[in-house]
Amino acid sequence: MLKDLVREKLLVIMNTKAYTQFNPEQLLKLENELKIYMKSGDSALTEVNYFFLMEMLFYVLVYRNQDVDAQVIYNTLRDRLGETSYKMVIMKATLLQINGDDKGAIEYLENLLKDDLEYETDFVTYVSIAKKLIAIKASCRELSQEGILKELVALTDKFPLDAELWWYSSEIYFEMGQFEKARYCLEQVLCITPFNYDCFGKLSETLYYEALHSKKQVKDDLLNKALKNALRSVELSELYLKGWALVYVISNRMGRGKQNDLIKLSTSKLKEVSTKSNNKDKITAELVLNSI
């Protein structure tokens, strides 16, 4: 029974990629839990899920700067799977990257994407390798923001149903202050993932900043749209911190007083988050409450 619970917990973390948002303490705890579980000899763990958990362990080790241990995991998987799967390709590029060989990682991936690979392989393989290549170029600053966007747009034209590409584009447009374009990208994400509460929150934030930089005649309309998207985000996730913070901030910007129902509701929900959510959200909620 205990193994069943641990296995399901680890698979949920793996499937949701929640570990990518973990702090150092949480990563260390997950690493130890993974190592103990993988040595436990769980007969109910399928071979596919074994490889998935080993992949997660690899990235946890990378995040914790455990380069040697990460290389050992890669070697173990390579010996059993070979080097041709896109997951192994991305792992190898990651190892090159963390060993300081960004140029080597870029050349390795570019060579794989040359010629007919786009047409000879499946969608997931090509787009995954292409996204990793863009990420490396961005991290080593080989490309400017405009250059990154150019590559993202070209890739999105080929693979318009990849939500991650649209999301990445929206973040860059947002950083550049091009809020209308960022909004368009986020709307595409929602077309693909209509129950993505985090995207509704980001769209609300984008509309809010767009309103702040707009003329009076369109500002009210943008604020109303921002509020609706913030409310949609908390409808989908009741204790979504960012969503309730946006409901408060936008309502306040629209001139609603402390007795307004949305002001009171958002304040109440922020207090609830500060007592019921994870430690990070609790601290953030308390900071928000102290500032209002």
VODRENTOR-727526 format. One record per residue: residue in three letters; z negated, x negated, y of N, C-alpha, C, O in turn. Coordinates in steps of 0.2 Angstrom, whole numbers, plus 5000, padded with zeros to 4 digits. Atoms other than C-alpha are relative to their C-alpha. Example, Ala and Ser with C-alpha at 12.3 -4.5 7.8 and 13.67 -1.06 7.14 Angstrom:
BEGIN
ALA500049964994496149384978500049965006499749915005
SER500150044994496449324995499750045005499650015011
END
This chain:
BEGIN
MET500049964994500050005000500049965006500449975011
LEU500150044994499549865012500749975001500949965007
LYS499350034999501249775009500550055003500950035007
ASP499649954997502149935012500050015007500550025011
LEU500149994993501349955029500349945004500649955009
VAL499850064996501649775034500850005000501149985005
ARG499350005000503449785028500350055005500850035009
GLU499749954995503849945038499949985007500349995011
LYS500250024993502949875053500549955002500849955008
LEU499650064998503949715053500850025001501150005005
LEU499349984999505649805050500150045006500750045009
VAL499949964993505349925065500049955005500549965010
ILE499950054994505049775076500649965000500949955005
MET499450035001506549695069500650045002501050025006
ASN499549964998507649845071500150025007500650035010
THR500149984992507049885089500149945004500249945010
LYS500050074997507149695093499450005006499449975011
ALA500549994996505449735101499749935002499449915007
TYR500350075000504949545098500349975006500049925009
THR499750044995506149495112499650015007499749985012
GLN500449984994504949575125499249984999498849995003
PHE500750025001503349495117499849955004500249905006
ASN500350054997502249385126499849944995499849954989
PRO500150055005501749215119499550014995499549994989
GLU500549995005500149275111500350054995500150044989
GLN499749955005501149425103500549964995500549984989
LEU499550035004502449305097499749954994499949954989
LEU500450045004501149185089499850054994499850034988
LYS500349955005500349335080500650024995500550034989
LEU499549985004502049395074500349954995500449964989
GLU499850065004502549225068499549994994499849994988
ASN500550005006500949215057500150054995500050044989
GLU500049945004501149385051500650004995500650014989
LEU499450015003502949355046499949954994500249964988
LYS500150055005502549195037499650024994499750004988
ILE500449975005501149275027500350054996500350054989
TYR499749945004502149425022500649974996500649994990
MET499550025004503649325017499849964994500249954989
LYS500350035006502549225005499750044995499550024990
SER500449965004501749374998500450034993500150054989
GLY499649985006503149414985500150075000499950104994
ASP499949935000503449594990500650024996501250014998
SER499449985004504549664976500450065003501050075001
ALA499649944997505049814987500449985005500850025008
LEU499650024994505849705000500749984997500849944993
THR499350015003507749714997500349935003500049905008
GLU499750074998508849554999500250015007500249965011
VAL499749994993509649625015499450005005499549965010
ASN500650014996507949655023499749945000499449925006
TYR500350075000507349485018500449965005500149925009
PHE499650044996508849405027499850035008499849985012
PHE500249974993508449525043499449975002499349955008
LEU500650034998506649465043500049935001499749905006
MET500050074999507049285041500449995007500249945010
GLU499750014993508249305056499650015005499649975010
MET500549994995506849375066499649945001499449925006
LEU500450065000505749235061500349945004500049905007
PHE499650054996507149115067499950005007499749955011
TYR500049994993507149185084499350005003499249985009
VAL500750004997505249205086499949925000499549905005
LEU500250074999505149015082500449975006500249925009
VAL499650024994506548985095499650015006499649975011
TYR500449984994505549075108499449965001499249955007
ARG500650044999504048975104500149935000499749894999
ASN499950075000504948815105499949964994499749904994
GLN500150035006504748775087500749984997500950014992
ASP499350015002506448695085500149974993500550004989
VAL499950025007506148605069499950054995500350064990
ASP500149945005505448755060500650055000500850084995
ALA499549964999506848855067500649974996501050014993
GLN499450045004508148725059499950014993500450024989
VAL500149995008507248745042500250074998500550084993
ILE499849935001507448935043500850015000501150044995
TYR499250004999509348915048500349974993500749994990
ASN499750045006509648785033499950054994500350054990
THR500149965006508848905021500550065000500750074994
LEU499549945000509949055026500749974999501150004996
ARG499350025001511448945027500249984993500749994991
ASP499950015007511248885009500150064996500450054991
ARG499949935004511149065003500650045003500950084999
LEU499449964997512449145015500649965002501149995003
GLY499550044997513549005021500050005007499550025010
GLU500050014993514048975039500550055003500650055009
THR499449964997515449105041499850075004500150095008
SER500249944997514449265046499849995007499649945009
TYR500150004993514249305064499349985002499249955007
LYS500750024999512349295063499949934999499549905003
MET500150075001512449125056500349965006500149905008
VAL499650034995513749075069499550005007499549945010
ILE500449994994512549135083499449965000499149935004
MET500650045002511049045075500249935002499849895005
LYS499850074999512048885075500149985007499949935010
ALA499950014993512548905093499349995004499249955008
THR500650004997510748935098499649944998499349915003
LEU500350075001510148775089500349955004500049905007
LEU499750054996511448675098499850015007499649965011
GLN500249994994510948755114499249985002499149945007
ILE500750024999509048725112499949924999499449905001
ASN500050075001509448545107500349975006500449915006
GLY499750034994510248525124500749995000501049965005
ASP499250015000512048525119500350075002500750104997
ASP499749944998512648675129500750005000501150044997
LYS499350015000514348605130500350004993500850034991
GLY499849995007514448585111500050074998500450094994
ALA500149935002513848765109500650045002500950084999
ILE499549974997515148825121500749994996501150034995
GLU499450025004516548725112500050034993500650054991
TYR500149975007515948785095500250075000500650094996
LEU499949935000516048965100500750025002501150065000
GLU499349994997517648955110500549984995501050024994
ASN499550015005518548875095500050054995500650074992
LEU500049955005518049015084500350065003500650104999
LEU499749944997518649145096500849995002501150045004
LYS499350024999520349055098500550044995500350064990
ASP499449985004522049115091499950074998499850125002
ASP499949935002521949265080499350034998499350084995
LEU500649985002520049285077499950075002499650114999
GLU500249934997519949445088500350054996500150114995
TYR499649945004521249535077499849994992500050034988
GLU500150015007520749455060499350024998499150024992
THR500749995001518849495061499850075002500250115006
ASP500249934997517849655064499750005007499649955010
PHE500349994993517249725080499449965002499349925006
VAL500750024999515449675078500049925000499749895005
THR500050075000515849495074500349975006500049925009
TYR499650024994517049465088499650015007499449965010
VAL500349994994516049545102499349975000499149955005
SER500750045000514349465096500149935002499749905006
ILE499950074998515049295097500249995007500049955011
ALA499850004993515949335114499450005004499449975010
LYS500649994996514249395121499649945000499349925005
LYS500450065000513349245115500349945004500049915008
LEU499750054996514649135123499950015007499849965011
ILE500149984993514449225140499349985002499249955007
ALA500750024999512549205138499949935001499549915006
ILE500150074999512649025136500349975006500049935010
LYS499750024994513848995150499650025006499549985011
ALA500449984995512749095161499349965001499149945006
SER500650045000511149005156500049935002499649905006
CYS499950074998511848835159500449995007500649945009
ARG499749994994512648895175500749975001500949955006
GLU499350025000514448855170500450055004500950035007
LEU499649954996514949015178499650035005499050035005
SER500449974995514449095194500050084998500250104993
GLN500149925001513949285195500750034999500850074995
GLU499449975000515749325199500449984994500850024991
GLY499750025006516349225184499850034994500250054990
ILE500349965006515149305172500350075000500550104995
LEU499749934999515749475179500750004997500950054994
LYS499350005002517549425176500150004992500550044990
GLU500050005007517249385158499750074997500050094992
LEU500349935003516149545155500550055001500650094996
VAL499649954999517449655163500649994995500850044992
ALA499450015004518849575152499850024993500250054989
LEU500249985007517749605136499950075000500050104995
THR500149935000517249775141500750045000500750104997
ASP499449975001519049825143500350004993500650054991
LYS499850005007519349775125499550044995499750074991
PHE500549965004517649855119499650045004499050035006
PRO500349964995517249995130499450044998499050075001
LEU500549975003515950065118499449964999498949984995
ASP500650055000514749915119499550015005499749995011
ALA500549994994513249975129499749945003499649945009
GLU500350064998512549805130500449965006500249945010
LEU499650034995514049745140500050035006500050005012
TRP500149964994513949885152499349985004499349985010
TRP500750014998512049855154500049935004499749925009
TYR500050074998512349665157500350005007500149975012
SER499649994994513649705170499650035006499650015012
SER500449974995512449825179499549965003499449965009
GLU500550044997511149695181500349955005499949945010
ILE499750054995512349575189500250035006500050015012
TYR499849964994513049705201499350015004499450015010
PHE500649984997511249755205499749945004499549945010
GLU500250064997510749575209500449985006500249955011
MET499550024995512249555220500050065006500350055011
GLY500149954995511749715229500650055000500750095005
GLN499549955001513249815223499850064996500050064990
PHE500449955003512249965219500550064997500450084992
GLU499549955002513750085217500349984993500450024989
LYS499750035006514549975204499550004994499750014988
ALA500550015005512949945195499850074997499750084991
ARG500149935002512650135195500650034995500450064990
TYR499549985004514350165187499949974993500050004988
CYS500150045007513950035173499550044996499550054990
LEU500549965004512350125169500250074998499950094993
GLU499849935002513150295168500549994994500450034990
GLN499650015006514350215155499549994994499650014989
VAL500650015005512750155145499850074998499750084992
LEU500349945001512150335146500550044996500350094992
CYS499549965004513750405139500049984993500250024988
ILE500050025007513550295124499350014997499350024991
THR500749995003511650305122499750055005499350045009
PRO500349954996511150475130499350015000499150055005
PHE500749995000509350465126499649945002499049935000
ASN500350074998509050295133499650015006499850005012
TYR500449994994507550325144499949945005499949955011
ASP500050064996507550145150500650005005500549985011
CYS499450004996509250165156500050055006500250045012
PHE500149954994508850325166499549975005499649995011
GLY500450034995507450225174500349955004500349955010
LYS499650054996508650085179500550045004500650015010
LEU499649964996509850215185499750035006499950035012
SER500449974994508550295196499849955005499949965011
GLU500150064995508050125203500649985004500549975010
THR499350024997509850085207500250055005500450035011
LEU499949944995510050255216499649995006499850005011
TYR500550014995508450225225500249945005500249955011
TYR499850064996509050055232500750015004500849995009
GLU499449984997510750125235499950045006500250045012
ALA500249954994509950265246499749965006499949975012
LEU500350044994508950135256500549965004500449955010
HIS499550044997510550045260500650055003501150025005
SER499549954998511550205264499950035007499350035009
LYS500149974993511850305280499650074998499650094993
LYS500449945001510750465283500450054996500050094992
GLN499749955003512050585278500150004992500150054989
VAL499950005007512150525260499349984997499249984991
LYS500750035003510350455258499650054996499450044991
ASP500449945003509550625254500350014993499950034988
ASP499649995007510850655240499849954995499749974989
LEU500150065005510550485232499350004998499149994992
LEU500750005002508650505233499950064995499550054990
ASN500149945005508750675224500349984993500050004988
LYS499750025006509850605211499549944997499449944991
ALA500550055003508650455209499450034997499150014992
LEU500649965003507150575207500250044993499850034989
LYS499849975006508150675194500049964994499849974988
ASN500050055005508450525184499349974998499249964992
ALA500750025002506650465185499750054996499350034991
LEU500349945004506050635179500350004993500050024988
ARG499750005006507350625165499749944995499649954989
SER500250065004506650455159499350014998499150004992
VAL500749995003504850515158500050074996499550084992
GLU499949955004505450675150500149974993499950004988
LEU499850035006506150565136499449954997499349954991
SER500550055002504650445136499450025004499349995010
GLU500549974996503050525142499649955004499349975009
LEU500450054996502050375147500449945002500249885001
TYR499550054998503550275153499849975007499950015012
LEU500350034994502750165167500550005006500350035011
LYS499550014995504250125177500250075002500350085008
GLY499749944998504850305177499550045004499750075009
TRP500549974996503150375184499949975006499850005012
ALA500150044993503050235197500650025004500550035010
LEU499449984997504850285202499950075003500150095009
VAL500249934998504350475203499650005006499750035011
TYR500550014994502950425215500449975006500350005011
VAL499750044994503950305226500550045003500650055009
ILE499549964997505450415228499750065003500050085008
SER500349944997504450575231499749985007499750025011
ASN500350034994503450475244500549995005500450015011
ARG499550024995505050415252500350065003500650065008
MET499749944998505650595253499650045004499750095006
GLY500549974995504150635264499550054997499250095000
ARG500549965003503150725251499349985000499249924999
GLY500750024999501250725254499649994994499950014988
LYS500450015006499850685243499850064996499750064990
GLN500149935004499650875238500650024997500650074993
ASN499449985004501450885232499949994993499649944990
ASP500150005007501450925214500349944996499949914992
LEU499850065003502550775209499649945002499549894997
ILE500550064998501450655219499450004995499249954993
LYS500649995004499950725210500149984993499749954989
LEU499950015007500750725193500149934998499949904993
SER499850075001501450545194499449965001499349914997
THR500650035000499750485200499650014994499349964991
SER500449995006498950565186500249974994499949944989
LYS499750035006500150495173499949935000499849894995
LEU500150075000499950325180499349984998499249934995
LYS500650015002498150335178499950004992499549974989
GLU500049995007498450395160500349934997500049914991
VAL499750065002499550245157499549945000499549904996
SER500450064999498250125164499450004995499049954994
THR500550005005497050185150500350004993499949984988
LYS499849995007498150225135500649954998500749954992
SER499450045002499650105135499849934998499249914997
ASN500150075002499849925130499749965006499749985012
ASN500350044995498949785139500449995007500149995012
LYS499550024994500449735150500150065005500050055011
ASP499949944996500749915156499450025003499450055009
LYS500649984997498949945159499849965006499649995011
ILE500150044994498749805171500550015005500350025011
THR499549984995500349845179499950075004499950085010
ALA500249944997499850025181499450005005499450035010
GLU500650014995498249975189500249975007499949995012
LEU499750034994499149865201500450055005500350065011
VAL499649954996500350015206499550055003499650075009
LEU500549954997498850135208499649975006499450005011
ASN500350034995497950005219500450005006500149995012
SER499550014995499449995230500250075004500550075009
ILE499849934997499650185233499450045003499550095006
END
